Amino acid sequence: MLNYVNEKMKSYLKDAERVLGYSDVDLETRFKVVRTKENNFGNFYADLLKSYFNTDVAIINNGAIRSDEIIKAGPITY
C-alpha cells in the first residue's frame, strides 16, 4: 500500500506544478471574503468554467473555494 501511495503522490506532485493560468492581480480566497461577497477569484473560477464548458453562464458555490489565502499575482498552478 505504501508503494501505491508513494506512486500516486509522485503523480500528484508533478501535476501540482503544472501551470493552469496566469493572473496579473492577487486573487482573493480568504474564507471571510469568499463566504460573504463577490470576489475576483470567484469571478475567475466562473470564467474558467464558462470557457472550459463553452457556456454563456457559470454559477459556482464559493463554499467550494478552500484556499483561505491571497493567491499572489503570477502563474497559477494546479
DAPEMO-V539554 format. One record per residue. N is the residue number from 0. SS is DSSP state (a for helix, b for strand, c for the rest). PSI is psi in radians with two decimals (NA if undefined). D_FIRST is the distance of its C-alpha to the first C-alpha in whole Angstrom. Layout:
n = (N:N)
ss = (SS:SS)
psi = (PSI:PSI)
d_first = (D_FIRST:D_FIRST)
This chain:
n = (0:1:2:3:4:5:6:7:8:9:10:11:12:13:14:15:16:17:18:19:20:21:22:23:24:25:26:27:28:29:30:31:32:33:34:35:36:37:38:39:40:41:42:43:44:45:46:47:48:49:50:51:52:53:54:55:56:57:58:59:60:61:62:63:64:65:66:67:68:69:70:71:72:73:74:75:76:77)
ss = (c:a:a:a:a:a:a:a:a:a:a:a:a:a:a:a:c:c:b:b:b:b:b:c:c:c:b:b:c:c:a:a:a:a:c:c:c:c:c:a:a:a:a:a:a:a:a:a:a:a:a:a:a:c:c:c:c:c:c:c:c:a:a:a:c:c:c:c:c:b:b:c:c:b:b:b:b:c)
psi = (-0.71:-0.72:-0.73:-0.84:-0.74:-0.71:-0.73:-0.67:-0.69:-0.79:-0.77:-0.83:-0.62:-0.79:-0.62:-0.42:-0.16:2.26:2.18:-0.46:-2.97:2.46:2.41:-0.21:2.76:2.49:2.30:2.08:0.25:2.39:-0.74:-0.35:-0.91:-0.39:-0.16:-0.31:2.92:2.55:2.86:-0.51:-0.71:-0.73:-0.74:-0.79:-0.79:-0.71:-0.68:-0.78:-0.75:-0.76:-0.81:-0.78:0.04:0.97:2.93:-0.41:2.53:2.30:2.28:2.73:1.96:-0.23:-0.31:-0.23:2.01:0.28:-0.69:0.84:3.06:2.09:2.07:2.59:2.54:-2.77:2.48:2.11:2.83:NA)
d_first = (0:4:5:5:6:9:10:11:12:14:16:16:18:20:21:22:25:26:30:31:34:37:39:42:42:40:38:38:35:36:35:39:40:38:38:42:43:43:41:41:37:37:40:38:35:38:39:36:35:39:38:35:36:40:41:44:43:39:39:36:35:35:33:30:31:28:29:32:33:36:34:37:39:37:34:32:28:25)
